[in-house]
Amino acid sequence: MTEKSSTCYDFLSRNSLIISVLIGVGVGFAFGFGLRVVEPSSDALTWIGLPGEIYMRMLKMTILPLVVSTIITGKDIEISSSDNVATIHTDIKTSDMFADMIRNLFPDNLITACFQKTQTTYSHSAHIVLKNGTNSTVTVTDKSVSSTAGLNILGLIIACTLFGISASKIGTRAKPFTDFFETISIIVIHLLNWIIWLTPVGVASLIAAAILKASDIASVFSSLGMFVLAHSVGIVFHQLVLIPITYFIATRKNPLFFLAVCLRPWLTVFGPPSTAIGIPEMLRILDVKLHVDSRISNFLVPVGATLERMGSCLFICLSALFMVQLEGMPLGVSNILLIGLLSAVGSLAVPSVPSASIVSILVVLSSLDVQVHNIGLLMALEWYNDRIRTTSNTMTIIVGAVVIDKLCKATLSDSQESALETKTIDTEASIQVVNENGVTESEKL
């Protein structure tokens, strides 16, 4: 009886977060559907959604220090009939949007990049001119580059990357600089772990508020189901098609054997879910089963667990597209490309802790000026989405180590042979010294 109680306690302690989140999801759906009957007022909706809003604000609070520290260490106007009236046009042309994105890649001020980004604005001036004896109105459009409120995440990532590269080149002289940001990164990740434990309350509030505010609940759940289906299909295609093809092209070996070998680390990271938990199992599989050079696996696996986020990138991109469509915003080619770029670079700042990708989703949505009050719907199925994207991250690290080992095998063999030859020459030289002088270096000492 004691052993059973201990086993049950261990299971509950290991899965306490996911169990509490599932309880929060259930409470949120129960309150949401239960209160739809009484049609609560706008004031009531505000108070119901307030805990979720506070939870999202706390997550947003960690975005800037998390991105900066992580990257350094390892988004038709009416014209008046008067003679000269100017109005601001908020629609941005596709070419100007791409130009703004390029400008934001290189911020002129790192301080203002934390709360401002560059954006093209248009002013329309109406002038009355005399043409063929009659008065006619001519509209002149003036274009200017100004700033708008918002986090310039692209510029900060580029700037922090340059700072990190420069610090690594300088070496020991930059150690206080890197130690400072490494400490910030550790503190923010610890803070994020504390905030994650508020997820059950935040999720319950966000789901209840989203259900109560939805006018067509059937279409919302239909869209959510399609989102989960699209994410699952993308993960399956990545793990069962792209990764085996990459393995076969690199090694010319049976990819089914590779998938069978990856099953154990796949199951290891599926439970927590965290890529860092699977580091020992990945190292064992690469060394024992796949026979990857230990110098490659010992370097690549820890670095990959920190930076590789293929599954997270797919999830962030699909989540941003889902939220934009749920808000009824138009999706042009420029917005889709911007979402893809922000998802790729934003995933680099995702720490290897459960549900950390939600922070990057907030970065993408903030760059697109999209409201995040419906993000509780994503959190409802986060327990499933987080696990399948973590498994994709792990399998990508493993196949990446195999490919690099294949590409670098000849170079590594040559360097190993050179080291052996050098060691042999040194040994022969020491023997020669002993034969000529009759005494060894150790005896001299």
SULQUI-V892416 format. One record per backbone hydrogen bond with DSSP energy under -1.0 kcal/mol. NH is the residue of the N-H (numbers start at 1). CO is the residue of the C=O. If there is no record, write none. Layout:
NH/CO + NH/CO
//
This chain:
5/1 + 6/2 + 7/3 + 8/4 + 9/5 + 10/6 + 11/7 + 12/8 + 13/9 + 14/10 + 15/11 + 19/15 + 20/16 + 21/17 + 22/18 + 23/19 + 24/20 + 25/21 + 26/22 + 27/23 + 28/24 + 29/25 + 30/26 + 31/27 + 32/28 + 33/29 + 34/30 + 35/31 + 45/41 + 46/42 + 47/43 + 48/44 + 49/45 + 53/49 + 54/50 + 55/51 + 56/52 + 57/53 + 58/54 + 59/55 + 60/56 + 61/57 + 63/60 + 66/62 + 67/63 + 68/64 + 69/65 + 70/66 + 71/67 + 72/68 + 73/69 + 89/122 + 97/93 + 98/94 + 99/95 + 100/96 + 101/97 + 102/98 + 103/99 + 104/100 + 106/103 + 113/109 + 114/111 + 115/112 + 116/112 + 117/148 + 119/146 + 121/144 + 122/89 + 123/142 + 124/87 + 125/140 + 127/138 + 129/136 + 131/134 + 134/131 + 136/129 + 138/127 + 140/125 + 142/123 + 144/121 + 146/119 + 148/117 + 150/115 + 152/113 + 153/151 + 156/152 + 157/153 + 158/154 + 159/155 + 160/156 + 161/157 + 162/158 + 163/159 + 164/160 + 165/161 + 166/162 + 167/163 + 168/164 + 169/165 + 170/166 + 171/167 + 174/171 + 175/172 + 178/174 + 179/175 + 180/176 + 181/177 + 182/178 + 183/179 + 184/180 + 185/181 + 186/182 + 187/183 + 188/184 + 189/185 + 190/186 + 191/187 + 192/188 + 193/189 + 194/190 + 195/191 + 196/192 + 198/195 + 199/196 + 202/198 + 203/199 + 204/200 + 205/201 + 206/202 + 207/203 + 208/204 + 209/205 + 210/206 + 211/207 + 212/208 + 213/209 + 214/210 + 220/216 + 221/217 + 222/218 + 223/219 + 224/220 + 225/221 + 226/222 + 227/223 + 228/224 + 229/225 + 230/226 + 231/227 + 232/228 + 233/229 + 234/230 + 235/231 + 236/232 + 237/233 + 238/234 + 239/235 + 240/236 + 241/237 + 242/237 + 243/238 + 245/241 + 246/242 + 247/243 + 248/244 + 249/245 + 250/246 + 251/247 + 252/248 + 258/254 + 259/255 + 260/256 + 261/257 + 262/258 + 266/262 + 267/263 + 268/264 + 269/265 + 270/266 + 279/276 + 282/278 + 283/279 + 284/280 + 285/281 + 286/282 + 287/283 + 288/284 + 289/285 + 290/285 + 292/286 + 297/293 + 298/294 + 300/296 + 301/297 + 303/299 + 304/300 + 305/301 + 306/302 + 307/303 + 308/304 + 313/309 + 314/310 + 315/311 + 316/312 + 317/313 + 318/314 + 319/315 + 320/316 + 321/317 + 322/318 + 323/319 + 324/320 + 325/321 + 326/322 + 327/323 + 328/325 + 329/324 + 336/332 + 337/333 + 338/334 + 339/335 + 340/336 + 341/337 + 342/338 + 343/339 + 344/340 + 345/341 + 346/342 + 347/343 + 349/346 + 350/347 + 353/351 + 356/353 + 358/355 + 359/356 + 361/357 + 362/358 + 363/359 + 364/360 + 365/361 + 366/362 + 367/363 + 368/364 + 369/366 + 370/365 + 375/372 + 377/374 + 379/375 + 380/376 + 381/378 + 382/379 + 385/381 + 386/382 + 388/384 + 389/385 + 390/386 + 391/387 + 392/388 + 393/389 + 394/390 + 395/391 + 396/392 + 397/393 + 398/394 + 399/395 + 400/396 + 401/397 + 402/398 + 403/399 + 404/400 + 405/401 + 406/402 + 407/403 + 408/404 + 412/408 + 413/409 + 414/410 + 415/411 + 416/412 + 417/413 + 418/414 + 419/415 + 420/416 + 421/417 + 422/418 + 423/419 + 424/420 + 425/421 + 426/422 + 427/423 + 428/424 + 429/425 + 430/426 + 431/427 + 432/428 + 433/429 + 434/430 + 435/431 + 436/432 + 437/433 + 438/434 + 444/440 + 445/441
//
